[in-house]
Amino acid sequence: MIATKDDVITGLEHLIREDVTEELFSKANELKNDYIRIAEHLRQELLQKFQDEGGNPDDFQPAKDPADARFNELLLILDDRQSKFKKLRSDEIAEKLKSKQSLVDELEKLVNEETAIGKAFQSFRDIQNKWKEIGNVPHKEYKNLQSAYHRHVNNFYYNMKLSKDLRDLDFKRNLELREQLLSKIESLIPMEAVRGVERMLNLYRMEWSELGPTPADTVEALRTRYRELIGQVLQKIRDFYQERQREETKNLETKQGLLDRAKGIAAESFDTPKQWQTMTETLDRLMQEWKNTGYGPKELNEKIWEEFRGAMNEFYKKKRAFFGELKKVNKEAKDRKLELITKAEEIASAQHESFEEATKAVLQLQKDWKTSGVAESWEENKLWKRFREACDKFFEAKRKVFNEKDAAQIENLKKKEELIGRLEAFQMTGNAAEDLQALRNFSNEWKTIDHVPFKEKQRIWEKFKKIMDAKYDAMKMEKSEVHLAKFRSNVELLAQSGDSGKMMSREKNFIKEKINKLQQTINQYENNLGFFRSSKNMEGLLKEAEGNMQRAKDEMELLKKKLKMFDESPAPPKDKQEN
């Protein structure tokens, strides 16, 4: 099978150098069909590549192939030669018919005229030779001419008063020629080139019909032998064409199978570029199998090829539509990703006091990237690289800042551990005012030390608070004063604790609720006291109620002082969560 355009062109170039024959033009037509099939397949491949690279199929203009120009040039040469050949052949046939008609007329005249035997026989020989030189004439009128010619030949031999010796000599010569011809026909039987055998057989059969008569006793044997040999050669030819027919039928069945597979693929629609590519490769293999499969029956070969090409065209039409839509989707995905990249780059380039919100934003951008779709394959990696670089830049800056913070926080932890050591070693003097001030100094120093590592924060705070509580409990002061001093210290420490805002708010609300409840209790006591004072024999209950009310008022006053301490305490830092 022809595989490339160059193969076809090489074949055509060989043909134009050969002698002009009908077979030459038949071969040329086969090569022409091969070239058209190859060109169409290449066009589909180039169109698909153009589409895959983002081109609009309506704008597709394949580059000019020099091979096409050479192909068309060779076709023009062959068409011109064929046109001239047909005209020349027609003129030659007409001239041969005219010449052979003249020979038939001349022979008829020779048979009917009284002519000297010697002179007549020589004229007869000349007519025979001229008839052979003209050769066969492929024309419907030739059969009648040939019949008339053989009738006159027989009349010449049997009606003319030829001498027996002269007739026998001519019969012997014809016998030798016919036996030689039979040998030639017999030699055709083992030959492999059946088409050549067929051509030679036609020539030999024509030559047989042109030979004159032989001795009467040889006619039947020659005729029998001729028929036997002709029959054998014809059987060889029939076997060849039957085998070729079987092969063509088999080729047709193979091509029908390829056609059915191609139609099945063309009827489907696919969801992913990978599926389309896989099916394209499958169709390419089908096309190659088609090329490697020989011709089917002549009357069906072109029809099934048109169906196969139609299925291929339908597939590529759908493929172009898919990739056209995919290109649109890819463009939308690209635009979304460019927007995400811009936001990521802006965040990465900005200065951040707190990385919490920026980190949330970058993480959200990464989530959005996963759902943003896919751009063109040749752009996707570039976009991802740019986005990843922006994200990496942000997280690297964050790591740098936090690494610096970590070093400072470790140092702060050491300072707080040292402060706790000094607090533990502090000995109370017994002077309440001095001891209270000393503890306040420890608390103030604690507040001046910045953040410690997050995992250590609660532990170190609780340790300091526990020691401070113990120191306040050991002070020689009024219980209420110690209680307030201790509470003040706890509030100040609470302001530095993890989640301090929520904890202080919760504690304030708790105190407010207690104050409200105490106010309700005091109101109830006041109502009860009015009743007890107006009643006799209520002195005991009256004194008890007055004592309870006073204790409630004292507790409420203490709670109000505690509540005021929250307002006096510094606001908790806004970035406590990063500690």
For each residue, the residues with C-beta under 8 A, 3 or more apart:
1: 34 291 292 293 294
2: 7 8 11 31 34 35 38 291
3: 7 38 291
4: 7 8 38
5: 8 9 35 38 39 42 65 67 68 71
6: 9 10 67
7: 2 3 4 10 11
8: 2 4 5 11 12 31 34 35 38 71
9: 5 6 12 13 35 67 70 71 74
10: 6 7 13 14
11: 2 7 8 14 15 27 31
12: 8 9 15 16 28 31 71 74 75 78
13: 9 10 16 17 74
14: 10 11 17 18
15: 11 12 18 24 27 28 31 78
16: 12 13 74 77 78 81
17: 13 14
18: 14 15 21 24
19: 24
20: 24 81 82 85
21: 18 24 25
22: 25 26
23: 26 27
24: 15 18 19 20 21 27 28
25: 21 22 28 29 78 82 85
26: 22 23 29 30
27: 11 15 23 24 30 31
28: 12 15 24 25 31 32 78 82
29: 25 26 32 33
30: 26 27 33 34
31: 2 8 11 12 15 27 28 34 35
32: 28 29 35 36 75
33: 29 30 36 37 302
34: 1 2 8 30 31 37 38
35: 2 5 8 9 31 32 38 39 71
36: 32 33 39 40
37: 33 34 40 41 291 305 309
38: 2 3 4 5 8 34 35 41 42
39: 5 35 36 42 43 68
40: 36 37 43 44 309
41: 37 38 44 45 287 312
42: 5 38 39 45 46
43: 39 40 46 47 62
44: 40 41 47 48 312 313 316
45: 41 42 48 49
46: 42 43 49 50 60 62
47: 43 44 50 51 57 60 62 316 320
48: 44 45 51 52 280 316 319 320
49: 45 46 52 53
50: 46 47 53 55 57 60
51: 47 48 54 55 57 60 319 320 323 324
52: 48 49 323
53: 49 50
54: 51 327 376
55: 50 51 59 60
56: 59 60 324
57: 47 50 51 60 320 324
58:
59: 55 56
60: 46 47 50 51 55 56 57
61:
62: 43 46 47 65
63:
64: 68 69
65: 5 62 68 69
66: 69 70
67: 5 6 9 70 71
68: 5 39 64 65 71 72
69: 64 65 66 72 73
70: 9 66 67 73 74
71: 5 8 9 12 35 67 68 74 75
72: 68 69 75 76
73: 69 70 76 77
74: 9 12 13 16 70 71 77 78
75: 12 32 71 72 78 79
76: 72 73 79 80
77: 16 73 74 80 81
78: 12 15 16 25 28 74 75 81 82
79: 75 76 82 83
80: 76 77 83 84
81: 16 20 77 78 84 85
82: 20 25 28 78 79 85 86
83: 79 80 86 87
84: 80 81 87 88
85: 20 25 81 82 88 89
86: 82 83 89 90
87: 83 84 90 91
88: 84 85 91 92
89: 85 86 92 93
90: 86 87 93 94
91: 87 88 94 95
92: 88 89 95 96
93: 89 90 96 97 137 138 139
94: 90 91 97 98
95: 91 92 98 99
96: 92 93 99 100 134 135 137
97: 93 94 100 101 137 139 141 142 145
98: 94 95 101 102
99: 95 96 102 103 130 134
100: 96 97 103 104 131 134 137 142 145 149
101: 97 98 104 105 145
102: 98 99 105 106
103: 99 100 106 107 127 130 131 134 149
104: 100 101 107 108 145 148 149 152
105: 101 102 108 109
106: 102 103 109 110 123 127
107: 103 104 110 111 124 127 149 152 153 156
108: 104 105 111 112 148 152
109: 105 106 112 113
110: 106 107 113 115 120 123 124 127 152 156
111: 107 108 152 155 156 159 160
112: 108 109
113: 109 110
114:
115: 110 119 120 123
116: 119 120
117: 120 121 160 161 162 163 166
118: 121 122
119: 115 116 122 123
120: 110 115 116 117 123 124 160
121: 117 118 124 125 162 166
122: 118 119 125 126
123: 106 110 115 119 120 126 127
124: 107 110 120 121 127 128 156
125: 121 122 128 129
126: 122 123 129 130
127: 103 106 107 110 123 124 130 131
128: 124 125 131 132 153 212
129: 125 126 132 133
130: 99 103 126 127 133 134
131: 100 103 127 128 134 149 210
132: 128 129 135 210
133: 129 130
134: 96 99 100 103 130 131 137
135: 96 132 206
136: 142 202 203 206
137: 93 96 97 100 134 142 145
138: 93 142
139: 93 97 142
140: 143
141: 97 144 145
142: 97 100 136 137 138 139 145 146
143: 140 146 147
144: 141 147 148
145: 97 100 101 104 137 141 142 148 149
146: 142 143 149 150 209
147: 143 144 150 151
148: 104 108 144 145 151 152
149: 100 103 104 107 131 145 146 152 153
150: 146 147 153 154 209
151: 147 148 154 155
152: 104 107 108 110 111 148 149 155 156
153: 107 128 149 150 156 157 212 213
154: 150 151 157 158 213
155: 111 151 152 158 159 160
156: 107 110 111 124 152 153 159 160
157: 153 154 160 162 167 170 212 213
158: 154 155
159: 111 155 156
160: 111 117 120 155 156 157
161: 117
162: 117 121 157 166 167
163: 117 166 167
164: 167 168
165: 168 169
166: 117 121 162 163 169 170
167: 157 162 163 164 170 171
168: 164 165 171 172 215
169: 165 166 172 173
170: 157 166 167 173 174 212
171: 167 168 174 175 212 213 214 215
172: 168 169 175 176 215
173: 169 170 176 177
174: 170 171 177 178 211 212 213 214
175: 171 172 178 179 214 215 218 222
176: 172 173 179 180
177: 173 174 180 181 211
178: 174 175 181 182 208 211 214 222 226
179: 175 176 182 183 222
180: 176 177 183 184
181: 177 178 184 185 204 207 208 211
182: 178 179 185 186 222 225 226 229
183: 179 180 186 187
184: 180 181 187 188 200 204
185: 181 182 188 201 204 226 229 230 233
186: 182 183 189 229
187: 183 184 190 191
188: 184 185 191 197 200 201 204 233 236
189: 186 229 232 233 236
190: 187
191: 187 188 194 196 197
192:
193: 196 197
194: 191 197 198 236 237 240
195: 198 199
196: 191 193 199 200
197: 188 191 193 194 200 201 233 236 237
198: 194 195 201 202 237
199: 195 196 202 203
200: 184 188 196 197 203 204
201: 185 188 197 198 204 205 230 233 234 237
202: 136 198 199 205 206
203: 136 199 200 206 207
204: 181 184 185 188 200 201 207 208
205: 201 202 208 209 230
206: 135 136 202 203 209 210
207: 181 203 204 210 211
208: 178 181 204 205 211 226
209: 146 150 205 206
210: 131 132 206 207
211: 174 177 178 181 207 208
212: 128 153 157 170 171 174
213: 153 154 157 171 174 219
214: 171 174 175 178 218 219 222
215: 168 171 172 175 218 219
216: 219
217:
218: 175 214 215 221 222
219: 213 214 215 216 222 223
220: 223 224
221: 218 224 225
222: 175 178 179 182 214 218 219 225 226
223: 219 220 226 227
224: 220 221 227 228
225: 182 221 222 228 229
226: 178 182 185 208 222 223 229 230
227: 223 224 230 231
228: 224 225 231 232
229: 182 185 186 189 225 226 232 233
230: 185 201 205 226 227 233 234
231: 227 228 234 235
232: 189 228 229 235 236
233: 185 188 189 197 201 229 230 236 237
234: 201 230 231 237 238
235: 231 232 238 239
236: 188 189 194 197 232 233 239 240
237: 194 197 198 201 233 234 240 241
238: 234 235 241 242
239: 235 236 242 243
240: 194 236 237 243 244
241: 237 238 244 245
242: 238 239 245 246
243: 239 240 246 247
244: 240 241 247 248
245: 241 242 248 249 297
246: 242 243 249 250
247: 243 244 250 251 294
248: 244 245 251 252 294 295 296 297
249: 245 246 252 253 296 297
250: 246 247 253 254
251: 247 248 254 255 293 294 295 296
252: 248 249 255 256 296 297 300 301 304
253: 249 250 256 257
254: 250 251 257 258 289 293
255: 251 252 258 259 290 293 296 304 308
256: 252 253 259 260 304
257: 253 254 260 261
258: 254 255 261 262 286 289 290 293 308
259: 255 256 262 263 304 307 308 311
260: 256 257 263 264
261: 257 258 264 265 286
262: 258 259 265 266 283 286 308 311 312 315
263: 259 260 266 267 307 311
264: 260 261 267 268
265: 261 262 268 279 282 283 311 315
266: 262 263 311 312 314 315 318
267: 263 264
268: 264 265 279
269: 318 322
270: 275 276 279 322
271: 275
272: 275 276
273: 276 277 323 326 377
274: 277 278
275: 270 271 272 278 279
276: 270 272 273 279 280 319 322 323
277: 273 274 280 281
278: 274 275 281 282
279: 265 268 270 275 276 282 283 315
280: 48 276 277 283 284 319
281: 277 278 284 285
282: 265 278 279 285 286
283: 262 265 279 280 286 287 312 315
284: 280 281 287 288
285: 281 282 288 289
286: 258 261 262 282 283 289 290
287: 41 283 284 290 291 312
288: 284 285 291 292
289: 254 258 285 286 292 293
290: 255 258 286 287 293 308
291: 1 2 3 37 287 288
292: 1 288 289
293: 1 251 254 255 258 289 290
294: 1 247 248 251
295: 248 251 298 301
296: 248 249 251 252 255 300 301 304
297: 245 248 249 252 300 301
298: 295 301
299: 303
300: 252 296 297 303 304
301: 252 295 296 297 298 304 305
302: 33 305 306
303: 299 300 306 307
304: 252 255 256 259 296 300 301 307 308
305: 37 301 302 308 309
306: 302 303 309 310
307: 259 263 303 304 310 311
308: 255 258 259 262 290 304 305 311 312
309: 37 40 305 306 312 313
310: 306 307 313 314
311: 259 262 263 265 266 307 308 314 315
312: 41 44 262 266 283 287 308 309 315 316
313: 44 309 310 316 317
314: 266 310 311 317 318
315: 262 265 266 279 283 311 312 318 319
316: 44 47 48 312 313 319 320
317: 313 314 320 321
318: 266 269 314 315 321 322
319: 48 51 276 280 315 316 322 323
320: 47 48 51 57 316 317 323 324
321: 317 318 324 325
322: 269 270 276 318 319 325 326
323: 51 52 273 276 319 320 326 327
324: 51 56 57 320 321 327 328
325: 321 322 328 329
326: 273 322 323 329 330
327: 54 323 324 330 331 376
328: 324 325 331 332
329: 325 326 332 333 373
330: 326 327 333 334 373 374 375 376 379
331: 327 328 334 335 375
332: 328 329 335 336 373
333: 329 330 336 337 372 373 374 375
334: 330 331 337 338 375 376 379 383
335: 331 332 338 339
336: 332 333 339 340 368 372 373
337: 333 334 340 341 369 372 375 383 387
338: 334 335 341 342 383
339: 335 336 342 343
340: 336 337 343 344 365 368 369 372 387
341: 337 338 344 345 383 386 387 390
342: 338 339 345 346
343: 339 340 346 347 361 365
344: 340 341 347 348 362 365 387 390 391 394
345: 341 342 348 349 390
346: 342 343 349 350
347: 343 344 350 358 361 362 365 390 394
348: 344 345 390 391 393 394 397
349: 345 346 393
350: 346 347 358
351:
352: 355 358 397 398 401
353: 575
354: 357 358 574 575 578
355: 352 358 359 398 401 402 578
356: 359 360 577 578
357: 354 360 361
358: 347 350 352 354 355 361 362 394 398
359: 355 356 362 363 398
360: 356 357 363 364
361: 343 347 357 358 364 365
362: 344 347 358 359 365 366 391 394 395
363: 359 360 366 367
364: 360 361 367 368
365: 340 343 344 347 361 362 368 369 391
366: 362 363 369 370 391
367: 363 364 370 371
368: 336 340 364 365 371 372
369: 337 340 365 366 372 387
370: 366 367
371: 367 368
372: 333 336 337 340 368 369
373: 329 330 332 333 336
374: 330 333 380
375: 330 331 333 334 337 379 380 383
376: 54 327 330 334 379 380
377: 273 380 381
378: 381 382
379: 330 334 375 376 382 383
380: 374 375 376 377 383 384
381: 377 378 384 385
382: 378 379 385 386
383: 334 337 338 341 375 379 380 386 387
384: 380 381 387 388
385: 381 382 388 389
386: 341 382 383 389 390
387: 337 340 341 344 369 383 384 390 391
388: 384 385 391 392
389: 385 386 392 393
390: 341 344 345 347 348 386 387 393 394
391: 344 348 362 365 366 387 388 394 395
392: 388 389 395 396
393: 348 349 389 390 396 397
394: 344 347 348 358 362 390 391 397 398
395: 362 391 392 398 399
396: 392 393 399 400
397: 348 352 393 394 400 401
398: 352 355 358 359 394 395 401 402
399: 395 396 402 403
400: 396 397 403 404
401: 352 355 397 398 404 405
402: 355 398 399 405 406
403: 399 400 406 407
404: 400 401 407 408
405: 401 402 408 409 451
406: 402 403 409 410 453
407: 403 404 410 411
408: 404 405 411 412 450 451
409: 405 406 412 413 450 451 452 453 579
410: 406 407 413 414 452 453
411: 407 408 414 415
412: 408 409 415 416 449 450 451 452
413: 409 410 416 417 452 453 456 460
414: 410 411 417 418
415: 411 412 418 419 449
416: 412 413 419 420 446 449 452 460 464
417: 413 414 420 421 460
418: 414 415 421 422
419: 415 416 422 423 442 445 446 449 464
420: 416 417 423 424 460 463 464 467
421: 417 418 424 425
422: 418 419 425 426 442
423: 419 420 426 442 464 467 468 471
424: 420 421 467
425: 421 422
426: 422 423 438 442 471
427:
428: 435 471 474 475
429: 434 435 438
430: 435 476
431: 434 435
432: 435 436 475 476 477 481
433: 436 437
434: 429 431 437 438
435: 428 429 430 431 432 438 439 471 475
436: 432 433 439 440 475 477 485
437: 433 434 440 441
438: 426 429 434 435 441 442
439: 435 436 442 443 468 471 472 485 489
440: 436 437 443 444 489
441: 437 438 444 445
442: 419 422 423 426 438 439 445 446 468
443: 439 440 446 447 468 489 492 493
444: 440 441 447 448
445: 419 441 442 448 449
446: 416 419 442 443 449 464 493 496
447: 443 444 492 496 570
448: 444 445
449: 412 415 416 419 445 446 452
450: 408 409 412
451: 405 408 409 412 457 578 579
452: 409 410 412 413 416 449 456 457 460 579
453: 406 409 410 413 456 457
454: 457 498 579
455:
456: 413 452 453 459 460
457: 451 452 453 454 460 461 497 498 579
458: 461 462 497 498
459: 456 462 463
460: 413 416 417 420 452 456 457 463 464
461: 457 458 464 465 493 496 497 498
462: 458 459 465 466
463: 420 459 460 466 467
464: 416 419 420 423 446 460 461 467 468 493
465: 461 462 468 469 489 490 493
466: 462 463 469 470
467: 420 423 424 463 464 470 471
468: 423 439 442 443 464 465 471 472 486 489 490 493
469: 465 466 472 473 486 489 490
470: 466 467 473 474
471: 423 426 428 435 439 467 468 474 475
472: 439 468 469 475 482 485 486 489
473: 469 470 482 486
474: 428 470 471
475: 428 432 435 436 471 472 482 485
476: 430 432
477: 432 436 481 482 485
478: 481 482
479: 482 483
480: 483 484 558
481: 432 477 478 484 485
482: 472 473 475 477 478 479 485 486
483: 479 480 486 487 558
484: 480 481 487 488 558 561 562 565
485: 436 439 472 475 477 481 482 488 489
486: 468 469 472 473 482 483 489 490
487: 483 484 490 491 562 565
488: 484 485 491 492 565
489: 439 440 443 465 468 469 472 485 486 492 493
490: 465 468 469 486 487 493 494
491: 487 488 494 495 504 507 562 565 566 569
492: 443 447 488 489 495 496 569
493: 443 446 461 464 465 468 489 490 496 497
494: 490 491 497 500 503 504 507 569
495: 491 492 500 504 569 570 571 572
496: 446 447 461 492 493 500 572
497: 457 458 461 493 494 500 503
498: 454 457 458 461 576 579
499: 502 503 576 577
500: 494 495 496 497 503 504 572 576
501: 504 505 572 576
502: 499 505 506
503: 494 497 499 500 506 507
504: 491 494 495 500 501 507 508 566 569 572
505: 501 502 508 509
506: 502 503 509 510
507: 491 494 503 504 510 511 566
508: 504 505 511 512 563 566
509: 505 506 512 513
510: 506 507 513 514
511: 507 508 514 515 559 562 563
512: 508 509 515 516 563
513: 509 510 516 517
514: 510 511 517 518 559
515: 511 512 518 519 556 559 560 563
516: 512 513 519 520
517: 513 514 520 521
518: 514 515 521 522 552 555 556 559
519: 515 516 522 523 556
520: 516 517 523 524
521: 517 518 524 525 552
522: 518 519 525 526 549 552 553 556
523: 519 520 526 527
524: 520 521 527 528
525: 521 522 528 529 545 546 548 549 552
526: 522 523 529 530 549
527: 523 524 530 531
528: 524 525 531 532 545
529: 525 526 532 533 542 545 546 549
530: 526 527 533 534
531: 527 528 534 535 538
532: 528 529 535 538 541 542 545
533: 529 530 538 542
534: 530 531
535: 531 532 538
536:
537:
538: 531 532 533 535 541 542
539: 542 543
540: 543 544
541: 532 538 544 545
542: 529 532 533 538 539 545 546
543: 539 540 546 547
544: 540 541 547 548
545: 525 528 529 532 541 542 548 549
546: 525 529 542 543 549 550
547: 543 544 550 551
548: 525 544 545 551 552
549: 522 525 526 529 545 546 552 553
550: 546 547 553 554
551: 547 548 554 555
552: 518 521 522 525 548 549 555 556
553: 522 549 550 556 557
554: 550 551 557 558
555: 518 551 552 558 559
556: 515 518 519 522 552 553 559 560
557: 553 554 560 561
558: 480 483 484 554 555 561 562
559: 511 514 515 518 555 556 562 563
560: 515 556 557 563 564
561: 484 557 558 564 565
562: 484 487 491 511 558 559 565 566
563: 508 511 512 515 559 560 566 567
564: 560 561 567 568
565: 484 487 488 491 561 562 568 569
566: 491 504 507 508 562 563 569
567: 563 564
568: 564 565
569: 491 492 494 495 504 565 566
570: 447 495
571: 495
572: 495 496 500 501 504 576
573: 576
574: 354
575: 353 354 578 579
576: 498 499 500 501 572 573 579
577: 356 499
578: 354 355 356 451 575
579: 409 451 452 454 457 498 575 576
